[in-house]
Amino acid sequence: MSKIAFIEATSIPDAWFQALWTIMHQGRKYLITKGSYEGIHRVGMPITINIQQPGSRPLHPLMPEGSNIPPPTSEQDINDYLSYLMTGEKQENEHYTYGEDLHWLIEWVIKHYEEAGHGNNHCYMAVGRPETVYFYDRDIGYEESIKIFNPETGEIIKQRHISNEWNKNPDNKPSSQCLRGIDTWIDKNKLHFWVYFRSWDLWGGFPVNLGGIQLLKEYMAGEIGVEDGIMVVSCKDLHVYEHTWVVALMRLRKDKSILEGR
């Protein structure tokens, strides 16, 4: 097993670059036997990153001046991603969105900090449900309707229908949520996030994911009336796919020899 990496970073772009350096030099290389990119390799490792100033701009990684390396995301992509996190809207070609779960929780967390005070540990925003493991099984049926309502008036506050109907179409690839939770706490009048991904693409996912989550944190801090704080992120397998090794090595100014022997 790869050793666990611990990184202290100043900003989200700094966290991305340090993680890229660490994973490409120290991560384990292995063949994906099941997943979004079956049959190709990736290199990854368990990692925890403490980002002290996640709100520093720009939020997206910068490429060296004069470089022809395409940046993995942009500020516009990150701004657009915020609405994906904060609403329950889902497109026809999407199996799930993180916002399907998070939009149930964001306003509740804000209200709870306002009413219960800052000294509580209740405000964990979970993504995914236990039943989503069955999203990978084509021979299993699952569906459930969930309602949050006012018991006195019967008014429905939120409702949602969940199923694995997606898997009945053989053209769709089974999947489940990579982001699994955002824990929150307030200390010294600052709102902090601890973010966990079960599996995470460093090159294409990390920058836009964390940029959008940072914008979400800034929104929530403003609504609660506190300052923006740190962000801790962790994943048991932050990885770089084989099809992006070329650009990753270009960014590090290294050649593929650093991957040999793993």
C-alpha positions as CSV (number, residue, x, y, z in Angstrom):
1,M,0.0,0.0,0.0
2,S,1.2,3.5,-0.7
3,K,2.1,5.6,2.3
4,I,-0.5,8.2,3.3
5,A,0.5,11.7,2.2
6,F,-0.1,14.8,4.4
7,I,0.2,18.1,2.6
8,E,0.1,21.7,4.0
9,A,-1.1,24.1,1.3
10,T,-1.8,27.8,1.1
11,S,-4.4,27.8,-1.6
12,I,-6.4,25.4,-3.8
13,P,-4.0,25.8,-6.8
14,D,-1.1,25.1,-4.4
15,A,-2.8,22.0,-3.0
16,W,-3.4,20.8,-6.5
17,F,0.2,21.2,-7.6
18,Q,1.6,19.7,-4.4
19,A,-0.7,16.7,-4.7
20,L,0.2,16.2,-8.4
21,W,3.9,16.2,-7.5
22,T,3.4,13.8,-4.6
23,I,1.2,11.3,-6.4
24,M,3.2,11.2,-9.6
25,H,6.4,10.6,-7.5
26,Q,5.0,8.3,-4.8
27,G,1.6,6.9,-5.8
28,R,1.0,3.3,-6.7
29,K,0.3,2.4,-10.3
30,Y,-2.5,-0.1,-11.0
31,L,-4.9,-1.4,-13.6
32,I,-8.6,-0.3,-13.2
33,T,-10.6,-3.6,-13.1
34,K,-14.0,-1.9,-12.6
35,G,-15.0,1.7,-12.9
36,S,-15.4,4.7,-15.2
37,Y,-12.2,3.9,-17.2
38,E,-11.9,0.1,-17.0
39,G,-8.8,-1.4,-18.6
40,I,-6.4,1.6,-18.2
41,H,-4.0,2.4,-15.5
42,R,-3.9,5.2,-13.0
43,V,-1.5,6.2,-10.2
44,G,-3.0,7.2,-6.9
45,M,-2.5,7.2,-3.1
46,P,-4.3,8.1,0.2
47,I,-4.0,11.8,1.0
48,T,-5.1,14.5,3.4
49,I,-4.5,18.2,2.5
50,N,-4.9,21.1,4.9
51,I,-5.6,24.3,2.8
52,Q,-5.1,27.4,5.0
53,Q,-6.4,30.0,2.5
54,P,-8.8,28.2,0.2
55,G,-10.5,31.5,-0.8
56,S,-7.3,32.9,-2.4
57,R,-7.9,33.8,-6.0
58,P,-7.6,32.5,-8.6
59,L,-9.3,29.3,-7.5
60,H,-8.2,27.4,-10.6
61,P,-4.6,26.1,-11.3
62,L,-2.4,28.3,-13.3
63,M,-0.1,26.9,-16.0
64,P,3.4,28.2,-16.5
65,E,3.6,31.3,-18.7
66,G,4.1,30.4,-22.4
67,S,3.0,26.8,-21.7
68,N,0.7,25.1,-24.1
69,I,-0.6,22.8,-21.4
70,P,-4.4,23.1,-21.2
71,P,-5.6,24.2,-17.7
72,P,-7.9,21.6,-16.1
73,T,-10.6,24.1,-15.4
74,S,-11.4,27.9,-15.3
75,E,-13.0,30.4,-13.0
76,Q,-16.1,30.3,-15.2
77,D,-16.3,26.5,-14.9
78,I,-16.0,26.8,-11.1
79,N,-18.7,29.5,-10.9
80,D,-21.0,27.3,-13.1
81,Y,-20.3,24.3,-10.8
82,L,-21.6,26.2,-7.8
83,S,-25.2,25.9,-9.1
84,Y,-24.6,22.1,-9.6
85,L,-23.8,21.9,-5.8
86,M,-26.7,24.1,-4.6
87,T,-29.7,22.8,-6.5
88,G,-31.4,19.5,-7.0
89,E,-31.7,19.8,-10.8
90,K,-30.5,16.8,-12.8
91,Q,-30.1,16.5,-16.6
92,E,-31.3,13.5,-18.6
93,N,-27.7,12.3,-19.1
94,E,-26.9,12.5,-15.4
95,H,-27.2,9.5,-13.0
96,Y,-26.9,11.7,-10.0
97,T,-25.7,15.2,-8.9
98,Y,-24.1,16.2,-5.6
99,G,-26.7,19.0,-5.3
100,E,-29.5,16.4,-5.1
101,D,-28.3,15.7,-1.6
102,L,-26.6,19.0,-0.6
103,H,-29.6,21.2,-1.4
104,W,-31.5,19.4,1.3
105,L,-28.8,20.4,3.8
106,I,-27.3,23.8,3.1
107,E,-30.1,26.0,4.4
108,W,-30.7,23.7,7.4
109,V,-27.0,24.0,8.4
110,I,-27.1,27.7,8.1
111,K,-30.3,27.9,10.2
112,H,-28.9,25.5,12.8
113,Y,-25.8,27.5,13.4
114,E,-27.9,30.6,13.7
115,E,-30.3,29.0,16.2
116,A,-28.2,26.5,18.1
117,G,-25.0,28.5,18.2
118,H,-21.5,27.9,16.8
119,G,-20.5,25.3,19.4
120,N,-22.1,22.2,17.9
121,N,-21.1,19.2,15.8
122,H,-24.4,18.5,14.2
123,C,-23.8,20.1,10.8
124,Y,-22.5,17.3,8.6
125,M,-23.7,17.3,5.0
126,A,-23.8,13.8,3.7
127,V,-23.8,12.8,0.0
128,G,-25.2,9.5,-1.1
129,R,-27.2,6.9,0.8
130,P,-26.4,3.3,1.9
131,E,-28.6,2.0,-0.9
132,T,-26.4,3.6,-3.6
133,V,-24.0,0.6,-3.5
134,Y,-26.8,-1.1,-5.5
135,F,-26.4,1.5,-8.2
136,Y,-23.6,-0.9,-9.6
137,D,-25.9,-3.9,-9.8
138,R,-28.0,-4.3,-13.0
139,D,-30.0,-7.3,-11.5
140,I,-31.2,-5.4,-8.4
141,G,-34.2,-3.1,-8.2
142,Y,-34.3,-0.2,-5.8
143,E,-36.6,2.8,-5.4
144,E,-37.8,5.0,-2.5
145,S,-39.7,8.2,-2.1
146,I,-38.7,10.6,0.7
147,K,-40.6,13.5,2.1
148,I,-39.8,16.1,4.7
149,F,-43.0,17.7,5.8
150,N,-44.7,19.8,8.5
151,P,-46.7,17.3,10.6
152,E,-49.2,20.0,11.7
153,T,-50.1,21.4,8.3
154,G,-49.0,18.5,6.0
155,E,-47.0,21.0,4.0
156,I,-44.2,19.2,2.0
157,I,-40.9,21.0,2.6
158,K,-38.8,18.8,0.4
159,Q,-39.4,15.5,-1.5
160,R,-37.4,13.2,-3.7
161,H,-37.7,9.9,-5.5
162,I,-34.6,7.7,-5.6
163,S,-34.1,4.6,-7.8
164,N,-31.5,2.7,-9.8
165,E,-33.6,3.0,-12.9
166,W,-30.5,4.3,-14.6
167,N,-29.0,0.8,-14.6
168,K,-31.8,-0.7,-16.6
169,N,-30.4,1.0,-19.7
170,P,-27.5,-1.1,-20.9
171,D,-25.9,2.0,-22.5
172,N,-25.5,3.7,-19.1
173,K,-22.4,3.0,-17.0
174,P,-23.3,2.2,-13.3
175,S,-21.8,4.7,-10.9
176,S,-22.2,6.2,-7.5
177,Q,-21.2,9.5,-5.8
178,C,-17.5,10.1,-5.4
179,L,-18.0,13.0,-3.0
180,R,-19.4,11.5,0.2
181,G,-19.5,14.2,2.7
182,I,-18.7,17.8,3.8
183,D,-18.3,18.2,7.5
184,T,-18.5,21.7,8.9
185,W,-17.5,23.5,12.1
186,I,-17.1,27.1,13.3
187,D,-14.1,28.1,15.4
188,K,-13.1,31.6,16.3
189,N,-15.9,33.0,14.1
190,K,-14.7,31.2,11.0
191,L,-16.6,28.5,9.0
192,H,-14.4,25.5,8.1
193,F,-15.0,22.5,5.9
194,W,-13.7,18.9,6.0
195,V,-14.4,17.3,2.6
196,Y,-14.1,13.6,1.9
197,F,-14.1,11.9,-1.6
198,R,-14.1,8.0,-1.8
199,S,-12.4,8.3,-5.2
200,W,-11.1,11.4,-6.9
201,D,-9.6,12.4,-10.2
202,L,-6.8,14.9,-9.4
203,W,-6.4,16.4,-12.9
204,G,-9.9,16.9,-14.0
205,G,-12.0,16.7,-10.9
206,F,-10.1,18.2,-8.0
207,P,-9.8,21.8,-9.2
208,V,-13.4,22.4,-10.2
209,N,-14.8,20.3,-7.3
210,L,-12.9,22.3,-4.6
211,G,-13.4,25.6,-6.4
212,G,-17.1,25.1,-6.3
213,I,-17.1,23.8,-2.7
214,Q,-15.1,26.9,-1.7
215,L,-17.7,29.2,-3.2
216,L,-20.4,27.2,-1.4
217,K,-18.4,27.7,1.9
218,E,-18.1,31.4,1.2
219,Y,-21.9,31.6,0.6
220,M,-22.7,29.8,3.8
221,A,-20.3,31.8,5.9
222,G,-21.9,35.0,4.6
223,E,-25.4,33.7,5.5
224,I,-24.4,32.6,9.0
225,G,-22.5,35.9,9.6
226,V,-19.0,34.5,10.1
227,E,-15.7,34.6,8.2
228,D,-14.4,32.1,5.7
229,G,-12.1,29.5,7.2
230,I,-9.8,26.6,6.2
231,M,-10.6,23.6,4.1
232,V,-9.3,20.1,4.9
233,V,-9.8,17.5,2.1
234,S,-9.1,13.8,2.2
235,C,-9.4,10.8,-0.1
236,K,-8.2,7.2,0.1
237,D,-7.3,7.2,-3.6
238,L,-6.6,10.6,-5.1
239,H,-5.4,9.6,-8.6
240,V,-4.2,10.6,-12.1
241,Y,-5.5,8.6,-15.0
242,E,-3.2,7.2,-17.6
243,H,-4.6,9.3,-20.4
244,T,-3.5,12.5,-18.5
245,W,0.0,11.3,-17.5
246,V,1.5,13.1,-20.5
247,V,0.2,16.6,-19.5
248,A,0.8,15.9,-15.8
249,L,4.4,15.1,-16.5
250,M,4.7,18.2,-18.7
251,R,3.4,20.3,-15.8
252,L,6.0,18.8,-13.5
253,R,8.7,19.1,-16.1
254,K,9.4,15.4,-15.6
255,D,9.5,12.3,-17.9
256,K,7.8,9.0,-17.6
257,S,10.8,7.5,-15.9
258,I,9.4,8.6,-12.5
259,L,6.6,6.1,-13.0
260,E,8.8,3.1,-13.7
261,G,9.1,0.3,-11.2
262,R,5.6,0.8,-9.7
